[in-house]
């Protein structure tokens, strides 16, 4: 019977290596950005949100209320800062409300 290698690798390191090897970080960032938007904006804004999409460093948010779009447009820089803080990295540089 063959002997097993006993090279112990922490699970976090193994997962990070897997993500890097399979180029999955972009997809993970998209999901994390969507979740951060939902968490930070709450039910009131989420009710009027029809789509959240991260493309490169820009977050595109589709809203069904033009009034809400206008109101959120006044605080874009604060929203970007809050989202990046929630994500724990400087991922979003620009916010487009449509």
C-alpha positions in Angstrom: 0.0 0.0 0.0 1.3 3.4 -1.0 2.2 5.9 1.8 0.2 9.1 1.9 2.0 12.5 1.9 1.4 14.3 5.1 1.9 17.9 3.7 -0.6 19.9 5.7 -2.0 23.0 4.1 -4.4 25.4 5.8 -7.9 25.3 4.2 -7.9 29.0 3.4 -4.6 28.7 1.5 -5.9 25.7 -0.4 -9.1 27.6 -1.4 -7.1 30.7 -2.4 -4.8 28.6 -4.6 -7.9 26.9 -6.2 -9.5 30.2 -6.9 -6.4 31.6 -8.4 -5.6 28.5 -10.5 -9.1 28.5 -11.9 -9.4 32.3 -12.4 -12.6 32.5 -10.2 -11.9 35.8 -8.4 -13.8 37.9 -10.9 -17.0 35.9 -10.4 -16.6 35.9 -6.7 -16.2 39.7 -6.7 -19.4 40.1 -8.7 -21.4 38.0 -6.1 -19.8 39.8 -3.2 -20.6 43.2 -4.7 -24.3 42.1 -5.2 -24.5 40.9 -1.6 -22.9 44.0 -0.2 -25.4 46.2 -2.1 -28.3 44.2 -0.7 -26.9 44.3 2.9 -26.0 48.0 3.0 -29.1 49.4 1.2 -31.7 47.5 3.1 -35.2 46.4 2.1 -36.4 49.9 1.0 -33.8 50.4 -1.7 -33.6 46.6 -2.6 -37.4 46.7 -3.4 -36.6 49.2 -6.2 -33.4 47.5 -7.3 -33.8 45.4 -10.4 -30.2 44.5 -11.1 -26.7 44.9 -9.7 -23.7 44.1 -11.9 -20.0 44.6 -11.4 -17.9 45.1 -14.6 -14.2 45.7 -14.0 -14.2 48.5 -11.4 -17.7 49.9 -12.1 -20.9 48.9 -10.3 -24.0 49.2 -12.4 -27.2 49.4 -10.5 -30.6 49.3 -12.2 -33.4 51.0 -10.3 -37.1 51.1 -11.0 -37.6 54.4 -9.3 -36.4 57.6 -10.9 -36.8 59.5 -7.7 -34.7 57.0 -5.8 -32.1 57.1 -8.6 -31.8 60.9 -8.2 -31.5 60.7 -4.4 -28.8 58.0 -4.5 -27.0 59.9 -7.2 -26.2 62.7 -4.7 -24.3 60.3 -2.4 -22.4 58.2 -4.9 -19.0 58.7 -3.3 -20.3 57.8 0.2 -22.0 54.7 -1.2 -18.8 53.6 -3.0 -16.8 54.1 0.2 -19.4 52.1 2.2 -19.4 49.2 -0.3 -15.6 49.0 -0.5 -15.5 49.0 3.3 -18.0 46.2 3.4 -16.1 44.2 0.8 -12.8 44.8 2.6 -11.0 45.9 -0.5 -10.9 48.8 -2.9 -12.9 47.0 -5.6 -15.5 49.6 -6.8 -14.2 52.9 -8.3 -17.3 54.1 -10.0 -21.1 53.7 -9.5 -23.6 54.0 -12.3 -27.3 54.3 -11.4 -29.6 53.5 -14.3 
